[in-house]
Amino acid sequence: MWRLWQLFGVRTVLIGLYAWLGFLAIMIHLILLSTDRYNWLEEKAYTGGGSAAIEGPATTKRLAKVSG
């Protein structure tokens, strides 16, 4: 591992890492802005239907206590 740090400087690796993470964050935000559901800049509201799997079950099941 120490040979890797002789090949690449710590400052160079950190600058490259921060540049990559910044680029990735910008790309994710631009992809989200291009969708109708996650575009928070436009006035129109999302009118898509909700899913029961996301909202959760309508009833809950309780486990019976087993006395033994």
Secondary structure, DSSP 8 states (H G I E B T S, - for coil): -HHHHHHS-HHHHHHHHHHHHHHHHHHHHHHHHTSSSS--SSS--------HHHH--SS---------
